[in-house]
Amino acid sequence: MGQREYLATDRQVEEDRLRAQARLIDPLTRRVLASAGLSRGMRVLDLGSGAGNVARLAVEIVGPDGGVVGVERDPDAVRSAARSAQDAGLSNVEFRQGDVETLAGVDGRFDAVVGRLVLMYLGDPAATLRRAASLLHPGGLVCMHEADFGYLWSSADTPTWQQLKSWIVEALARIDANPRMGPSLFATFRAAGLRDPEMAMEAAVGGGDRAYAAGWANVARSAMPLMERFGIATADEVQLDTLTDRLLAEVHAEQGVVIGPCLYGAWTTV
Ligand SMILES: C[S@@+](CC[C@H](N)C(=O)[O-])C[C@H]1O[C@@H](n2cnc3c(N)ncnc32)[C@H](O)[C@@H]1O
């Protein structure tokens, strides 16, 4: 299977974005992991670990008697996630460079497979889930957290918000990513031969000083090289330096709210 592109090409820009995004969405992922029954002592496989944010959430829950293995294909992300874990004194989390579509070199058995915002980038997410689930002990947990980028990004349905959303959704389409992976999780679990999952959906929302427009502008920053390459938008059109302020001005003018990525959790046991 040919390797698909990722939305971001500059890893440092992407690391910064993922860390900022994590502050917004980590509480949601923590709730999903807890609802799913992740618990102390479990050995966890984190698919598409990126900057290591989900792995760190999982390690908080499983504690010192458990452990987490993150698999990520970008070597810079792997190094940086490993460095952060070391700085935090976490000895029971490790990050391996690898492709979650093959999971080559990932051995041993796990009690849980988790992942956030990764299935949307895969050619055959059901095949990946099936392969990952085959590494679980009987009774093991599969718990995924994916977005619906088709949902509202702001209550202000104004020109800059509409334009930004259409640019990003087009960039995702050009790399064959699924911008509505969240609602597709149910069908994907079934296609993977898993039991029908329990599901939950949540988004962070805020107005005024809590209107997190910078998060959406950061997606454009990460996707900018891709958008230019595919002729979706030029840097002059996007004007990254003023994008957050313009998005905020439109929200504030309507006393509106910004809606963070609408995230679907889905979990089941094998
Ligand atoms: C949006 S980031 C999410 C990172 C992390 N799960 C989080 O929520 O912070 C998606 C990550 O999946 C990785 N990825 C995409 N396709 C992959 C593949 N086939 N194998 C391994 N990692 C992959 C990307 O490199 C990127 O770091």
The ligand as an SDF file (V2000), in Angstrom:
LIG
                    3D

 27 29  0  0  0  0  0  0  0  0999 V2000
   -3.1570   14.5890   13.9710 C   0  0  0  0  0  0  0  0  0  0  0  0
   -1.7040   13.7250   14.4560 S   0  0  0  0  0  0  0  0  0  0  0  0
   -2.2920   13.0920   16.0250 C   0  0  0  0  0  0  0  0  0  0  0  0
   -1.1780   12.7390   16.9660 C   0  0  0  0  0  0  0  0  0  0  0  0
   -1.6280   12.2250   18.3300 C   0  0  0  0  0  0  0  0  0  0  0  0
   -2.4010   11.0020   18.2120 N   0  0  0  0  0  0  0  0  0  0  0  0
   -2.4470   13.2810   19.0410 C   0  0  0  0  0  0  0  0  0  0  0  0
   -3.6680   13.1780   19.0920 O   0  0  0  0  0  0  0  0  0  0  0  0
   -1.8330   14.2410   19.5360 O   0  0  0  0  0  0  0  0  0  0  0  0
   -1.6670   12.2530   13.4530 C   0  0  0  0  0  0  0  0  0  0  0  0
   -0.3650   11.5060   13.5490 C   0  0  0  0  0  0  0  0  0  0  0  0
   -0.5040   10.2580   12.8850 O   0  0  0  0  0  0  0  0  0  0  0  0
    0.7190    9.9920   12.2040 C   0  0  0  0  0  0  0  0  0  0  0  0
    0.4540    9.0140   11.1510 N   0  0  0  0  0  0  0  0  0  0  0  0
   -0.3080    9.1900   10.0430 C   0  0  0  0  0  0  0  0  0  0  0  0
   -0.3230    8.0480    9.3120 N   0  0  0  0  0  0  0  0  0  0  0  0
    0.4560    7.1450    9.9710 C   0  0  0  0  0  0  0  0  0  0  0  0
    0.8460    5.7930    9.7190 C   0  0  0  0  0  0  0  0  0  0  0  0
    0.4140    5.1500    8.6370 N   0  0  0  0  0  0  0  0  0  0  0  0
    1.6350    5.1680   10.6210 N   0  0  0  0  0  0  0  0  0  0  0  0
    2.0710    5.8180   11.7270 C   0  0  0  0  0  0  0  0  0  0  0  0
    1.7510    7.1030   12.0210 N   0  0  0  0  0  0  0  0  0  0  0  0
    0.9460    7.7620   11.1560 C   0  0  0  0  0  0  0  0  0  0  0  0
    1.1690   11.3590   11.7040 C   0  0  0  0  0  0  0  0  0  0  0  0
    2.5540   11.3710   11.3880 O   0  0  0  0  0  0  0  0  0  0  0  0
    0.8000   12.2390   12.8890 C   0  0  0  0  0  0  0  0  0  0  0  0
    1.8550   12.3730   13.8040 O   0  0  0  0  0  0  0  0  0  0  0  0
  1  2  1  0
  2  3  1  0
  2 10  1  0
  3  4  1  0
  4  5  1  0
  5  6  1  0
  5  7  1  0
  7  8  2  0
  7  9  1  0
 10 11  1  0
 11 12  1  0
 11 26  1  0
 12 13  1  0
 13 14  1  0
 13 24  1  0
 14 15  1  0
 14 23  1  0
 15 16  2  0
 16 17  1  0
 17 18  1  0
 17 23  2  0
 18 19  1  0
 18 20  2  0
 20 21  1  0
 21 22  2  0
 22 23  1  0
 24 25  1  0
 24 26  1  0
 26 27  1  0
M  CHG  2   2   1   9  -1
M  END
$$$$
